[in-house]
């Protein structure tokens, strides 16, 4: 599924609700919460803070998907085409970082 298709899927789902998208500020707060949940899961798996024995196993994949959902909501609410934005970002890093890292 392309980013455009992902954006369309989210837009159809959000379109079911009369409230529509949350405000950009609310979505940024949601994004921060989701990144915190990802950080917690990464810390439990790879850091020094282990989970409590009675704490359920989390999913890095689901936390990343939650973040993607909120990013798509922000993009949709601001009418940003993520395929175009991502292509522009890749062009920027490929140009800017061309000599930064050794290629294989």
C-alpha positions as CSV (number, residue, x, y, z in Angstrom):
1,X,0.0,0.0,0.0
2,X,1.5,3.4,-1.0
3,X,1.4,6.3,1.3
4,X,-1.3,7.8,-0.9
5,X,-3.4,4.7,-0.4
6,X,-2.8,4.7,3.3
7,X,-3.9,8.4,3.4
8,X,-7.1,7.5,1.5
9,X,-7.8,4.6,3.8
10,X,-7.4,6.7,6.9
11,X,-9.5,9.5,5.4
12,X,-12.3,7.1,4.6
13,X,-12.2,5.8,8.2
14,X,-12.1,9.3,9.7
15,X,-14.9,10.4,7.3
16,X,-17.3,8.1,9.2
17,X,-17.3,10.5,12.1
18,X,-18.9,13.9,12.1
19,X,-16.1,15.3,14.2
20,X,-13.5,14.6,11.5
21,X,-9.8,15.1,12.2
22,X,-8.6,16.4,15.6
23,X,-6.9,19.8,15.5
24,X,-3.2,19.8,14.6
25,X,-2.2,20.6,18.2
26,X,-4.3,17.6,19.5
27,X,-2.7,15.3,16.9
28,X,0.8,16.5,17.8
29,X,0.0,15.6,21.4
30,X,-1.3,12.2,20.3
31,X,1.9,11.7,18.3
32,X,4.0,12.5,21.3
33,X,2.0,10.0,23.4
34,X,2.5,7.3,20.7
35,X,6.3,8.0,20.4
36,X,6.4,7.7,24.2
37,X,4.8,4.3,24.0
38,X,7.3,3.2,21.3
39,X,10.1,4.5,23.5
40,X,8.8,2.5,26.5
41,X,8.6,-0.7,24.4
42,X,12.1,-0.2,22.9
43,X,13.4,0.5,26.4
44,X,11.8,-2.7,27.8
45,X,13.3,-4.8,25.0
46,X,16.7,-3.3,24.6
47,X,17.3,-1.0,27.5
48,X,18.0,-1.5,31.2
49,X,14.4,-1.1,32.3
50,X,12.7,-4.5,32.0
51,X,9.0,-5.1,32.2
52,X,7.3,-6.2,35.4
53,X,6.4,-9.9,35.4
54,X,2.7,-9.2,35.2
55,X,3.0,-6.6,32.4
56,X,1.8,-7.7,29.0
57,X,4.2,-8.1,26.1
58,X,4.0,-5.1,23.7
59,X,4.6,-4.8,20.0
60,X,7.1,-2.5,18.4
61,X,5.3,-3.0,15.1
62,X,2.0,-1.9,16.5
63,X,3.6,1.2,18.2
64,X,5.1,2.2,14.9
65,X,1.8,1.6,13.2
66,X,0.1,3.9,15.8
67,X,2.7,6.6,15.0
68,X,2.1,6.2,11.3
69,X,-1.7,6.5,11.8
70,X,-1.3,9.8,13.7
71,X,1.2,11.2,11.1
72,X,-1.2,10.3,8.3
73,X,-4.0,12.1,10.3
74,X,-1.9,15.2,10.5
75,X,-0.9,15.1,6.9
76,X,-4.5,14.6,5.8
77,X,-5.9,17.4,7.9
78,X,-3.2,19.7,6.4
79,X,-3.8,18.4,2.9
80,X,-0.2,17.1,2.6
81,X,0.6,14.4,0.0
82,X,3.0,12.1,1.9
83,X,4.2,10.4,-1.3
84,X,5.4,13.8,-2.6
85,X,6.7,14.9,0.8
86,X,8.6,11.7,1.3
87,X,10.1,11.9,-2.2
88,X,11.3,15.4,-1.5
89,X,12.8,14.4,1.8
90,X,14.7,11.5,0.2
91,X,16.0,13.9,-2.5
92,X,17.2,16.2,0.3
93,X,19.0,13.5,2.3
94,X,20.5,11.9,-0.8
95,X,21.9,15.2,-1.9
96,X,22.9,16.5,1.6
97,X,24.3,13.3,2.9
98,X,25.9,12.0,-0.3
99,X,29.4,12.0,1.1
100,X,28.5,11.6,4.8
101,X,28.3,7.8,4.9
102,X,30.5,5.3,3.1
103,X,28.6,3.3,0.5
104,X,28.9,-0.5,0.4
